[in-house]
């Protein structure tokens, strides 16, 4: 019985540790250096072609609730489709750190950083 409790406790500690380690890979999305690096990627990868320099382009970011950084990260990483519009997935092009940088930049131009 004691062994079962010990194993269950170890499992809980592992789960909590894994959840914490995932969160620790998210940079400070308000850090000016992270935002600046994201801006460079946004321009380099031609995101502004569809979204505009300040997010107010044809595929407008300004009228969307982009306050959830995890949702935004996944949208950039996996792409999105809406009607005939398709944003490509960037997971195979950008590193996880770079996707977080772009996430920080988009949140900064949208004025809704958390």
C-alpha positions as CSV (number, residue, x, y, z in Angstrom):
1,X,0.0,0.0,0.0
2,X,2.8,2.4,0.9
3,X,4.6,1.5,-2.3
4,X,1.4,2.4,-4.3
5,X,1.2,5.8,-2.6
6,X,4.9,6.4,-3.3
7,X,4.5,5.5,-7.0
8,X,1.4,7.7,-7.3
9,X,3.3,10.6,-5.6
10,X,6.2,10.2,-7.9
11,X,3.9,10.2,-10.9
12,X,2.3,13.4,-9.7
13,X,5.7,15.1,-9.2
14,X,6.7,14.0,-12.8
15,X,3.5,15.4,-14.3
16,X,3.9,18.7,-12.4
17,X,7.6,18.9,-13.4
18,X,6.7,18.3,-17.1
19,X,4.0,21.0,-17.0
20,X,6.4,23.4,-15.4
21,X,9.2,22.7,-17.9
22,X,6.9,23.4,-20.8
23,X,5.8,26.7,-19.4
24,X,9.5,27.7,-18.8
25,X,10.2,27.5,-22.5
26,X,7.8,30.4,-23.1
27,X,9.9,33.7,-23.2
28,X,8.8,36.9,-21.6
29,X,6.4,38.1,-24.3
30,X,6.7,41.7,-23.1
31,X,10.5,41.7,-23.4
32,X,11.5,44.4,-26.0
33,X,14.3,42.1,-27.4
34,X,11.8,39.2,-27.9
35,X,9.3,41.6,-29.6
36,X,12.1,43.1,-31.8
37,X,13.3,39.7,-32.9
38,X,9.7,38.8,-33.7
39,X,9.3,42.0,-35.8
40,X,12.3,41.1,-37.8
41,X,10.9,37.6,-38.5
42,X,7.5,39.1,-39.3
43,X,9.1,41.3,-42.0
44,X,11.6,38.7,-43.2
45,X,9.0,36.0,-43.7
46,X,6.6,38.5,-45.4
47,X,3.8,38.2,-42.9
48,X,3.1,41.9,-43.6
49,X,2.1,40.9,-47.2
50,X,-1.2,39.6,-45.9
51,X,-1.4,41.1,-42.4
52,X,0.0,44.6,-43.0
53,X,2.9,46.2,-41.2
54,X,0.9,47.0,-38.2
55,X,-1.6,44.1,-38.4
56,X,-4.2,46.1,-40.2
57,X,-3.8,44.5,-43.7
58,X,-6.2,42.6,-45.8
59,X,-6.1,39.7,-43.3
60,X,-6.6,42.1,-40.4
61,X,-5.2,41.1,-37.0
62,X,-6.5,44.1,-35.2
63,X,-10.1,43.0,-35.0
64,X,-9.2,39.6,-33.5
65,X,-8.8,38.6,-29.9
66,X,-5.1,37.6,-29.9
67,X,-4.7,37.8,-26.1
68,X,-4.1,34.1,-25.7
69,X,-0.5,33.5,-26.4
70,X,-0.9,29.7,-26.7
71,X,-3.7,30.0,-29.3
72,X,-1.6,32.5,-31.2
73,X,1.5,30.3,-31.1
74,X,-0.5,27.3,-32.4
75,X,-2.1,29.4,-35.2
76,X,1.4,30.5,-36.4
77,X,2.9,27.0,-35.9
78,X,0.1,25.0,-37.6
79,X,-1.4,27.6,-39.9
80,X,-5.1,28.5,-40.2
81,X,-7.8,28.3,-42.9
82,X,-10.8,30.5,-43.2
83,X,-12.9,30.1,-46.3
84,X,-10.6,30.6,-49.3
85,X,-7.8,32.1,-47.2
86,X,-5.1,29.9,-45.9
87,X,-2.2,30.9,-43.7
88,X,0.6,28.4,-44.0
89,X,2.1,26.5,-41.1
90,X,5.4,27.8,-39.9
91,X,6.4,24.9,-37.6
92,X,8.7,23.4,-40.2
93,X,10.2,26.7,-41.1
94,X,10.7,28.5,-37.8
95,X,12.0,27.1,-34.5
96,X,9.8,27.1,-31.4
97,X,11.7,30.1,-30.0
98,X,11.2,32.0,-33.3
99,X,7.4,31.3,-33.3
100,X,7.3,32.7,-29.7
101,X,9.1,35.8,-30.9
102,X,6.5,36.3,-33.7
103,X,3.8,35.6,-31.2
104,X,5.2,38.4,-28.9
105,X,5.4,40.8,-31.8
106,X,1.8,40.2,-33.0
107,X,0.6,40.6,-29.5
108,X,2.5,43.9,-29.2
109,X,1.0,45.4,-32.3
110,X,-2.4,44.2,-31.3
111,X,-1.9,46.0,-28.0
112,X,-3.0,43.0,-25.9
113,X,0.1,41.6,-24.4
114,X,-0.5,39.5,-21.3
